[in-house]
Amino acid sequence: MEFKTERLIIRLFNHNDLNDVFTIYNNEETCRYLLHDKWTAENKEDEFNKKLNNNVLTKESSLSLAVVFHKKVIGDLSVWYTGMKDTVEIGYSFASAASGKGYATEAVRGLVERLFTEFKVHRIQANLDARNTASQMLCERIGMRKEGHFIEDYWNKGEWTDSIVYGMLRSDLNS
């Protein structure tokens, strides 16, 4: 999958993206609400290779996409099937330097549109750490609805955390 938005190119990762992606994930604050710790010099190549290998969306494999602005990777979009018929979950991370400029909204909105139109998915969801208010606002900006708030339902990084699920149906796209 490759597409363009007004300012961005969304494409598969390539080997030249390693250092840009390391900049995203070698940041404690960026990784605060993710399931993994920040990348280190020791594990960056192994972690990045996982993204390179996630190059097609099927029921068995997830898809990782680079968000590119002026030839620099500023974000990472991920999509995977949940096991429920025609339902995918999305995830996203962006470089701290890209924050507040609307790039995440633009990229995720473009991804959602393509998942509904090209992949014909019925439902898209995002499962967030409830403390991640920036991610909640992004979901709401692109038209997702908050469907559930679960109290201390997930053990991550040595603590119980609340999670929030956002969802969107194909029929919501035209609303």
Secondary structure, DSSP 8 states (H G I E B T S, - for coil): --EE-SS-EEEE--GGGHHHHHHHHS-HHHHTTSSS----TTTHHHHHHHHHH-BS--SS--EEEEEEETTEEEEEEEEEE-SSTTEEEEEEEE-GGGTTSSHHHHHHHHHHHHHHHTS--SEEEEEEETT-HHHHHHHHHTT-EEEEEEEEEEEETTEEEEEEEEEEEGGGGG-
